[in-house]
Amino acid sequence: MQDTIFRFKKEATWKRLLRINRIIETTYHSFAQLLLKGIITRLPFSKFYFRPCYLNELYMALKLWEPYVRETLKALIKSRERVLFVDVGAHIGYYVTFVSDIAKDCFVVAIEPDDRNLRILKMNINANKNVLVYNFALGSNGFYYLHPKTNPLYTQTSKIPSKFKIPSMSLDTLYENLRKKIGNLGSYQVIVKIDVEGRELDIIRNGLKFLKEVRPCLIIESWPSSFDKLRAHLKRLKYRSYYLFKHYYLFVSETSKVNTQELTNLKNKHKLQ
């Protein structure tokens, strides 16, 4: 069990919508892959580029994707003047652009190993000097293998061999690189979002120095098979876990810069179980 559990206040509604979405997604993709494949576009009056052949990217363009994560980011960032946001598994930049829009003063790091996503990601940041993009996997120093899926949202990286070998870096090495580029991270509120299709524990294990010295807030999509180990590992580092929705969790350090009022604001957006 988690230390404290926040329930997304519209959880019942979203569970119903997700069940309906499974039916819509199957039908949508059957036609979209034939009619819309290869198209990159944006909606009228929007700067966000996406591929309409993927339903999840259409939801992103409509700002309907994963509202529970968006609400959590808004609650954490609201009163902060300087934010460092690290998006591990940045995909096409949905959260990168969201944080850039809502944070007054921010520096964003986007990590995306799949070249198919990287092209759209770069279009969405449009040479923003405050966004640093890394085209590698995060985990341990060395390399991983990329296992592309039909929908690039679900691409995985692992040590299992494939024909796509990609460089990788540990969270601690990334930390050292960031200190060289932007200086002392102590002046930032640091938030890390991790969505890596099951490899989240690998990333955390190779980032102990970063976690101990910076004490970032962590928003992690954790697979059920690895959550207990992930939670136990972070608990030893004095992190508390908060359930958001689906497979997403918020981990907050007991010595985090997030103050009581900010957590109260977050509670108001969720139903405490």
N, C-alpha and C positions, 0 to 999 in steps of 0.2 A: 504493500500500500504506500502511496505517496504521503509525504509529511502533511501537506495540505492540498486539497483539490479544488480548483476553480472549474466550474462548468460554464461553457459558452452559453450565454443566456438564451440563444435561439437554437439550442442543440436539437430539440425534438423536431423543429421545422427543418433544420438542415439534414437531419438523418432521413427524413421523408424525401427531401429534394435529391439527396444522393442516391436513394433507391430508384427514383424516377430517372435520374441522370444516367444510370447504367443502361437503361433501355434506350434513351435518347442517343447516348454516345455510340452504341453499336450501329444504330441506323444512320446516324450522322456521318460516321467515319466511312461507312460503306459507299456513300455517294461522294463525300468530300474528297476522298483519295483519288477518285476518278475525275472530278470536275475542278478541284481547287489546288491540287498538288503543284508545288513549285511557286505558288503565288505568295508574295509578301506585300502586305498592305497596312493601312491604318484607317481607323474610323474617322468620319468627318469631325473636325475640331479637336482631334486628338493627335498627340505626337508619338504615341506608342505603336511601334511596328509589331506585327504578329503574322503567323501563318494560319489562315482560316481553315486549312485542311485538318487542323487539330482543334477539337472542341474546347479543350482546356485553355488554349491560347485566346480563343474568342472570349471566354469568360474573363481572362486577364484584361483584355482590351476593354471589356465592359465594367471592369473593377468589381467583379463578382467572385473572384477566385480566393478561396481561403480567408474569409472575413475574420475568422477568429485570430489568425496571425496578424492581420492588419490592425485589429483593435488592440492587440497586445503591444505592438510596436508603437502605436499612437499613445498608449498609456505610458509607456516607458520613456518616450522621447519628449513628450509634451513640455516639460519644464526645463529641459536641458539646453544649454547654449551651444555646447560643442559635443558632437557625437561622432564616434568612429564605428561604422557598421561594416561587418565582415560577412559577406553572403557566400557561404560554401555550398556550391551547387546553384549558381545564380541563374541558370537556364537562359531566358531571353531578357532578363532584367526587370521582371515584375516588381520585386522588392527593392532592387537598386534604385529604380526611378521613384518608387513610392517614398522611400526614406529621403531621397534627395529633395523631394517636393515638400515634405512636412518638417524637416529639420532645418532650422535657421542657419546653422553653421555645422557642416558635416564633411567628413572624409569617408568615402566608400571604397571597399575592396571587394571586387567581384571575382570569384573563382569558378571557372567553368571549363571542364576538360573536353566536351563534345564540340567539335568544330562546326557542326550544323547549327548549334545554338549560339556559338560565338559570333557568327556573322550578324545575327539579329540583335544580340546584346550590344555590339558596337554601334549599330544603327540607333539603338535606343539611348545610349549615353551620349552619342554625337559629340565626341571629343571633349567631354566634360573633364576639366583639369582636376576636379576633386574626386574622380572615379579612377581607381587603379584596377586594371584587368589582368588576371593571370590565367593563362591557358594551360593548366596542369591539374592533376589530382592532388587533393590534400590527404595526408595520411602519414606515412613514413618517408624519409628521404630516399630517393632512388627512382623507382618506376612502378607503374601498375599497368594492367591491361584494360583496355576499354571494351565494353560489351554493348554495342549500340542496339537499341530497340527501335521498332517501327516508329513509335512516338518518342522523340528525343527527350521528353520529360522523364522517362523511365530508364534512361541509359545508366548502366552500372559500371563500376571500376572494381577490379579485384586482382589478386595475384594469380588467378587462373589464366593460363596462356590463351591469347587470341592473336589475330593478325594485326591488332592495333595496340602498339606499345607506346605509352605516354609517360612523360616525366612526372615525378611527384615530389612533394615537399612536406615536411612536418609542420605542425602548427607553431612549434617553438622556433623553427627556422624562419617561418613567415614573420613571427614576432620580431626577430632580430632585424629582418629586412625592413619592416615597418618603422622601427626605431631609427634606422638610418635615413629613411625617407621623410618622416614627419616629426621626428624627435620624440620627446618624452610623451608616452601615452597617458600619463597620470592626469593630464589636463582634459582628457576626453571621458565621456561616458561611453564605454565599449559594449556593443551588442553583437553577438555572433549568431547567425542563423545557419543551421546545418541540415541539409536535406540531400543525403547521398545514397539513398536506396539500400540501407542496411550496414553501411560501413562507419557509422557515427562513433562507435566505441573505439575503433582504430584511430580516429582523429583525436579523440580526447586523450587516449593513452600517450600520444606523441605530442602533447601540448601542456605538460605539467608545469613547466616554468611560466608559460604564458598565463595559465589559469591561476597559479599561486601569486604571481606578481601583479597582474592586471585585474583579476577578479571580474571578468566580464559577465553580463547577463547572457544566458544561452537559450535560444529557441531551437529546439531539436525535434525533427521527425524521427522517432525511434520505432523500429520494428519490434513487435512483441517478443520475438526470439532473443533480442539483445537488450530489452529495456531494463530488466532486473539487474543485469551486470552494469549497465550504464549508470543507473541510479545509485547502486552501491558504490561504484567508483567515485562518483561526484559527491556522494554523502561523506565519504572519507576526506574530501577536500572542503567540507563544510558548505555544501550547496543544498538548498531546499528545492524540492520539485513541486511543480504546479501543473495539473492536467488542464489542457486547453480544450482540445476536441480532436476526434479521430485518433491519429498517432502522434499528435504534437504536444510537446511539454515545454514549460518554461522552467529553467533552473536559475535560481538567484542565490548568490553568495551571501552568507551571514554578514560579511563585511563590505557588501556592495555599496556603491554610491547611490543606489536607488533608495530613496527615503520612505518613511512610513506613509506619508501622504500619497506618494505615487502608487504604493501598493494598495492603499485604500481606494484610489481611483480605479485601479485594475479590478479590485473586488466588486466595485459597483457595476462593472461591465460584465461580470460573470456571476452566476449563482453559486454561493458557497455550499458545498455538500457536507 
